[in-house]
Amino acid sequence: MKGEPLSHRMWAKAAAYVLLTAFAVLLVACAAGIWILWAEGFYGHPTAESLKEEQFRNACMSAADDLVAKGVLGYPHWENTGNARYLLLDHSGAELWRSEGYDAAYAGPYAWSFVFRWTEYDDGYTCAVYMRDEGTGAEALEDTDYIVRTCVDPELPVQDGFWWMARGIDLLWSLRIAIYPIAVALLTAVVGCFVFLMCGAGHRAGLPGITPGYLYRVPFDVMTAVAAGAVILCAVLISESRFEPLLAALPIVAAPVVTGWCASFAMRVKVGGWWKNTLIWRILRLVWIVLRGIGRVIRGIPLVWKTALAAVAVSFIELLWMAGFRRDGDVFFSLWFIEKAVLIAAVLYLALVMKRLQRGGEALARGDLAYHTDTRGMLWDFRRHGEDLNSIGTGMSAAVEERMKSERMKTELITNVSHDIKTPLTSIVNYVDLLTKTEDPTKAREYLEVLERQARRMKKLTEDLVEMSKAASGTVEVKTGRYSVNELLGQALGEYRDRLVSAGVEPVLTLPEGDLRILADGKLTWRILDNLFSNVCKYGQKGTRFYVGAGREEDMVRLSFRNISHDPLNTPADELMERFVRGDSARGGEGSGLGLNIAKSLAELQGGKLELFVDGDLFKAEVVLPAAD
């Protein structure tokens, strides 16, 4: 795909894979060369020829050792076809064996003469031991001494070990300085190719994201074992072959295997949860599932039966000990003491746990509902019992608090009902008395208007009380149907538009696209909307906006209403929905304070809910009703 990174293309990754293997082999060769340079003393010789002379001398000395052994033990000498020549003499200088072409080669620059002594040790082992170079000491030769004169043809006409040694020395000598920047460059190339392959691991041209290959199905630990086994097997086979040139094959095998393993690991890390695709994880997960199943079974067994089974198990173990170690008294008594120590510790633990549970029960019996039983260190049924005791205390505290709240509400209800009924009733009584005493027609009409107004207020209060009682008890008949939210809100806004404008509040309606429908009772829903719109007209701040909106949330529809109150909202949102609570704390308005409580009950009867939120002077109401699919 045009514009994709180069690391996503298969041909580029294949090329990087081949280059990394080649660079890795060369880097290993450079590392081996550096080790040889320091181990063989390349930096301690002034010239390559002096180094060759030292290496040739050591090789000839090693061969001379074998030559003396053959001469002493009477074994036939090897046929010399290489570049080295040898002359074997005894302690008197008598010639024992000579290589063909020795005289011509001995006149060259690479010629040495060694003195070896045939030595026999106390354990019967015999060998030729190097003593000194010939002519470097004044000591007389003994009967067991032998002289080996050796040399190397400076022309090196034969491709033997000396020929390869000379070529290797010449090559390493020429690279003894340049090998370091070459190694750094190769290391940089290896790291660059490796990073390139790791970035491209899991990516494929034309496919978005990470695309695991077929190897992803293989558990990662199995792949790791196979890769490590392949590298180790290759190393063992090469070491057993004793053919040094084969060592170059190790990095050729190891580099692609290790790189492939790293690429697979990088891809698994990108996919996420790489440890879950391992055989060890699967086994541990299976063991955990089995243990959880066993734990569920054990937890399901009653405590009495679990105690009985534990006692039977202990008795059975004791029986096995008695049968198996009855003849070995020391072992039997040792195991018996261990078993009794564990049993005593378990009994003490159970006693301490039961003491804690007993204290918790006594605290609840005294009425101390705040007491908390410490369940730390408890196991199985004991922990659950302790948590149940704590839950009892918490539940009882909540029940007491709810009961006290209910009692306070009842008291407030009686007080508020008495106040709200007494005020218009007193006014009616007073104005009836005034009406019977006055003879002025104008005054009589004013008194009648007041009486009519107070009577309507009494009627409204009575109707709200009846409706609240029905809604709270659930006796209101609910007839659900499919209704359009857009039509309901539009109808309510049209009904209250003039009143909102008179109150100085600008309505702002925001509706979703499409036909959003709810499953509700039309009359009850309209009662909820009527209360909310009416409250905005009564308590909304002039010169502000009234926001009305709706939206779908899974299988519910949320209707939202927001406005600014002209009086400070110093009452919490949950208290505004209580009975006889109004936004004006002086209770001087015309409302009964039952509207929001009735609206909440009506919403719950339809399978929804009414939620209020207060933030400073911002009042927000949300009606949640089931959506009609």
N, C-alpha and C positions, 0 to 999 in steps of 0.2 A: 504494500500500500504506500502510495506516495506520501512523503513527509514523515514516515515512521523512522525511529532510531535504527542505526545500523546494527545495534546489538539484538534487534528482534528478527533479523534475517538469518535463515538457516545456513546459507553459504558462508556468511561472515563468521558465524559461530564455529562452523566446521574448520574454516581457515585458521581462526584463532586457536582452536583445539590442536591442530597440527603444529602450528608455530610454537605454542606453549610447550608441547612435547619436545620439539627440536631444541628450543632454547634451554629447556630443563636439562636435557642430555649434555649440551655444551657447557652449561653452568656447572654440572657435576664434574665434567672433565676438567674445567678450570679449577674447581676446588681441589680435585685430586692432584693437578699439576702444582698448585700452590703448596699443598702438603708435601709433595716430593721435593720441591725446591728448598723448603726449610729442613726437611728430614735428612736429605742427602748433602746438605751443606753447600748448595749452589752459591750462596752469598758469602761463603768463607774462602772461595778460591779466586785467584786473580784472572785465570783464563779457563776456557772450556777444556783445553788440553790437560791442565793439571787435574781437573776433576775426572776426566777420562782415565788418566793414569792411576788415580786412587781407586776408581771403580773397577778397572781391569785387574789391578793388583789384588783387591779383595776377592774377585771372582776366581783368579788363578790360585790364590791361597786355599780357597774352599775346595777346588778340584785337586790340589796337591795333597790335601788331607786324605782324600779317597785313594789317591795314587799310592801313598805309603802303605795304607792298609792292604791294598791288593798285593803289593810287593812282599810284605811280611807274611801274609797268610797264604801266598802262593796262588792267588786267583789270577786268571788271565787278564791282561790289561785291555782297555777298550781301544777300538780302532779310532785313532784321532783324525777326524775329517774337518775340524773347525779351524778357526783362526789362531788358536793357542797351541803352543808346542811345549813338551815337557822332557826333562832329563832326570832320571832317578839314580842316585849314588848312595853307597853305604857309607859308614863312618870313616872308612879308609880311603874313600874316593873312587872305589871300584864301581864301574857302570853296571846298573842292574836293568835299566830299560830306557830306550830313547825314542822320541816321536820322529816320524819322517819329516824332513825339512827343518829340523831343530836348529842346525848351525846357522843357516841363513837368517832365520827369524831372530835368533838371540843377539845378533849384532844390531838390531833396531833399538828404538827408544823405549819400548815397553818390555823390559827384561828385569827379572828379580830372582833371587836365590834364597830359599828358606831352609831352616833346620827344624826337623820334627823329631820327637822322641817317642818311641813306642812304649807305652805305659800300661801296666797291668795293675788294676785296683784290687782291694781286699775282697770285694764281692765277685771277683772273677771277670769283671768287665774290662776289655782292652780296647785301646784306641790310640791314634797318633795325635800328639799334642804339639802345637807350635811352640818353639822355644825362642828363636831369634832369626834375623836375617843373617845369611852367611857373610862372614867377614866383619861383623859388627862387634864380636866379642873375642876375647883371648882364651876362653875356656876350651879345654881339649874335648874332642868328641868322644862319647862313650860308645860301647858296642851296640846300644839300642838306638843310636842316633842315625838319622837319614837326611840326606841333602836332596832337595828338589829344586832344580833350576828350570824356570818357566819363562815364557815370553809370548807376546802377541804380535802377529804380523801387522805392521802399521798400515798396510794397504787394505786389510780386511776384505780379502777376495771372496769369502764365503758368508752367506747370509745366516749366521748363527746368532747366539745370544749376544756376543760381543758386537756384532754388526748392528743389531737392533738397539743395544745399549748406547752405542756411539751416536746413532741417529736420534735417539730420544734425548741424549744430553745436548746435542746441537740444537734441537728444536726448543727445548726448555730454556737453554741458555739465551737463545734469541728472543724468547718471550718473557724472560725473568722480570722485566720492568713493565712491558705492555700488558701482561696477563691481568693486572689489577684493574685498569680501566675497562678491559674487555669483560671481566667478571661483573663489574658494576653495571655495564651496559646490558649484559645478559640478564642480570637480576632485575633491572628496571623493565626489560622486555617481558620477563616472566610475570612480574607483578602486574604490568599493564594488561597482558592477555588474560591473566587470572581475573582481574577486576572486570574486564569486558565480559567475560563469560558469566561471572556472578551477576552482573547487571542484566544480562539477557536471559538468565535462567528462568524458565517458566513462561517466557513471552514467545509468541508466534506471530509471524507477519500476517496481517489481515484480521487478527482476532483480538478483541479488547481484553484487558485484564490478564490474569494468570491462567494459563491452560496447562494443567498437569499432564504429563505423558504416561506411558504405560508403566514405567518404573515406579510411579507414585503408588500403584497398587501393592507394591512389595513393601512390607514393613521395614522401617528405616533401620532398626537394629539388625534385622536379617541381612539387609544390604551392606551394613557396616561390617558384619562378620564375614560375609563373602569377599568383600573388597580387601579387608585385612588378611584373610586367609590366602587370597591370591598373591598378594605382595610377599607374605611370609614364605609361602610355598616356593615362589620364584627365587627368593633369596637363599632358601635351603638348598634347592637344586643346584644353583650356581656355586654355592660354597662346597657342596659335595663333589661337584665336577672337577674341582682343583684346576680349572682352566681359566687363568686370570683374564684373558680377553672377554670372557663371557660376563664379567662384572659390568661391562658397558650396557648389557641388556637389561640390568636391573632398573635404572632410571627410565629406560624406554617403556618398560612395563608399568613401573610405579607411577610415573607422571600422569598418563591418561586415566589410570584407575583412581588416583587421589583427586584429580581434577573433576572427574565425573561424580565422585562421591560428594565433593564440595558443592558442585552445581545442583545436585539433587537436594542437598541440605538447604541451600539458598532458596530453591523453589519451594520447598516445604515450609520454610520460615515465612515466605511471602504469602503462601496460602493461609497460614495460621494454624495453631494447634498441632505442630509437627509431632509432638510427643504422643498424640493420640493414635497416630498411625505407626505404632511400634508393637511388637509381639509382647514385650514386657508390660506395656500399658494395658493391653487387652487381657493378659493373664491376671494382672493386679486388679483390674476392673471386675473380672469374673470372680476372683476371690472375694473382692469387696461385696459384690452382689450376693454371693453365697453366705458370707458372714452376716450381711444385713438380714437375709432371709432367716438364718438361724436365730439372729437376735430378735426378729419379730416373733418367731415361734416361741422363744424363751419368754419374751415379754408377755405373750398371750397366755402363758401358763399361770394359774393362780399362785399366789405367794406360798400358800400352804404346800401345794404340790411341788413347787420349786425347792422348798426347804427339805421336803421328803426325798426328792431325787438327789439333792446334794448330800444328804446323810447316807443314802444308799451308795452313792459313788465313793464317798470316803470309806465306808465299810468295805466295799469291794476292793479298793486299793490296799487297805490293810490286810485283807485276805490274801491278795497276791503277794504282798511282802512276806507274810507268814509262810506261804507255800514255797516261795522262791528262796528265802534266806533263813529257813528254820535251822539249817545246819551251820550257818555262818552267823554266830551270835553278834559279833561286832557290827557287821553291816546291818543286821536287823534292828539292833537297838539304835544305831545312828539314824536310820530312816525313821524309826518310831519317834525319836526325839524331834526330828525335823517336822514330821507330820503334826505332832502335838503342838509345836511352836506355832506353826501356821494356823492350826485350828484355834488356839488360844487368841492369836492376833485377830482372827476373823470374828470370834465371839466378842472381844473387846470393842472392835469396830462397830458391830451391830448394837452393842449396848450404848455406845456414845451416840450413834445415830438415833436410836429410839429415845434417848434422853432429850435430844434436840427437838424431835417431833412432839414429845410429851410437853415440853415447855411451850411450843407453839399452840398446841391444843388448849393448855391451861390459860394462855393469854387470851385466846378467843373466848373461852368460857367466862373470863373476868370482864369481857367487853372491851379489851384493848385491841381495837381493830387496826391500829398502826403498827402492831408488832410484826416483825418480818423474820420468818424462820430461815436460818442460814443453811442453804442447800449445798454449799461447797464441800466437795469430797464425798457426797452421797452418790450411790449407784442405784440404777434400775428402779424398782418399785419405791424405794425410800425417797429418791429424788422426786419422783412424780407425786408422792404423797405430800412431801414438803411444799412443792409448787402448788398443789391443790389447797393446802392450808393458807398459803399466801394469797391465792386467788379468792378464797372465801373471805378473807379480811378485806381485800380490795373491793370485792363485789358487795359486801355488806356496807362498807363505807359509801360506795356509790348509791346503794339503795337508800341508806339513811339520808344522804344529801338530796336525793331525788324526792324523798318523802317530805323533807323539810321545805324544799322548794315548792312542792305541791301545796303544803299547808300555807306557805306564805302567799301563793297565788290565790288560794281560796279566800284568805283573809282580805287580800287586795280586791278580789272580785266582789266580795260582799260590800266592802267599803265603797268601791267605785260605782257598783250598781245602786247602792243607797244614795250616793251623792248625785248620780246622773238622773235618778228618778225623783229624788226629793226636790231638786231645783225647779224643773218645770211644773211639778205638782204643787209646790208652794206658790209659784207664780199664778197658776190657774185658780187656786183657792182665793188668793188675795184679789185677783181681778174680778172674780165672780162676786165677791163681797162689795167691791167698788161699783160693779155694774148694777147691783141691786139698790145702791144708795144714790146713784147719780140720776138726775133728770135732764142733763144736757145731752141732746142727741149726738153732738160732735164727740163729746167725751165717750159716750157709749160706743160709738163706732170704733174709736181707738182701742177701747178695752176689748171689744170683740176681735179686732185684728191680732192683739197680743194673745188672747185666748186661743185663737185659731192656730197661730204660730207655735205656741207651746204644745198644743194638742198634736200637731203634726210631728213635733219633735218627740213627744211621748210615743206616738205611733211608730216612728222610725226606730226608736230605741227598742221597742217591744219586738218589732219585726226582726231586727238584727240579733236580738237575744234568741229568738226562736230559730233563726237560720243558723246561728253559731251552734246551738244545741244539736240541730239535725246534722250539721257538717261534722261536728266532733264525734257524734255517736255513729255516723256512717249510715244513717237512715235516708239520706238523700238518694233519689233514684237517678242513676247514671245511664244515659242513652248515648253510647259512643257512635261516632260516624267519621267519615273522611271529610276534613275541612281544609280549605286552602288558607295557608298562613297569610299570603298576600291580600286575599279578600278580607280576612278578619281584621288585620291591622289597618288596611285601607278604610274599612267601614268604621272602625273605632276612631280613627283620625278624622274622618269626615264628620262624625257625630260630635266630636269635641273641638273641632277647629275654631269655631266662634268663641267658645269659652276659653280656649287657650290664648287666642288673640286678645280677648278682654283682660286676661290675667297677665298679658305682656310676655308670654312665653312663645318662642318660635319653634314649631315642631319640625324635626328633620328625620325623614323616613328613609332607611337603607334596607333594601330587600335583595335577596339573592336572585341570581338568574334562574329561570326555570320555575316550574310549579312545585313549590314545597308544601307538602300536606302533613297534617297531624291526625292522629286517631284520638278524638276527644268528644266530649259532650258540648254542643254548641252553646247552650244556655249557661252552663257552668263556666265555660271559658269566657263568655262575654261578661259574666259577673266578675271574673278576675280582672279582665281588661278595664271594665268600668270603674273598679276600685282604684286601679293604678293611675288611670287618666284623671280621675276625680281628685286624687291626692296631689297630682301635679298642678291642677288648677287651684287647689287650696293653698298649697305650701311652696309652690315654685317661685323663684326669685325673678322679678321683672327684668326684662332686658337680657334674658339668657335663652339658651336653646334646650329643647327637649328631644333627645336622641332615641329613636326607636329602630331596632334592627332584629334580624333573625338569621339563624344558621343551623346547618345539619351537623350533628356529632354522632357518628355511628348510627345507632338505631333510635336516637332521640333528637328532638328539635328544641333549640334554645332561643327564647324570645328575650331580648334585653331592652331595658328602659333606664335612661340616665337623665338626671336633671340636677339643678342647684337649688338647695333649699333657702328660703328667705330668712329663716330662723336657724340659729346654730343647732346642729344635730349633736347634742351632748348625751344622747341615749344610744347604747350599743345596739347593733343591728339585730341581735337575737331577741332583745327586749322589745323592739318595735313590733314584733309579731305576736307579743303576748296580748292577752285580752285587756281591753280598756287602757291601752297605751297609745298616746298620740304624740305627734312631733312637738306640739306646743305643751310644755310641761305645766302651764297654768290651767289647761283643760278648759279654755275659754271658747273653743271653736264649736261648730255645729256637729261635728262627727261624734260617733259613739266610741271610737277607738277599737272597734271590733273588725273593721274592714280587712286589714292585712291578715289577721288571724283566720277570718273566714276564707279569704283567698288562698291561704296556705292549705287549709283543710280541703277546699275544693280541688286544688291541684293534686293533692295526695289521693283523693278519691278517684281521679282519672289516671292514676299510675305515674304521676309526675311529682314535681316538687317546686316550691317557691323559695328562692334564696335572696337575701338582702345583703348589701355591702355599703358601708358608710366610710368615707374618707374625707374628714373635715366637713365641708358643707356639700360634698358630692354624695348624692343618693343614687344607688344603683339597685334595680330589681331585675331578677332573671327568673323566667318561668320555663321550666323544662317539662315537655310533654312527649309521649311516644310518637315516633314518626310512622306515617302510613305508607308502606312500601307500594 
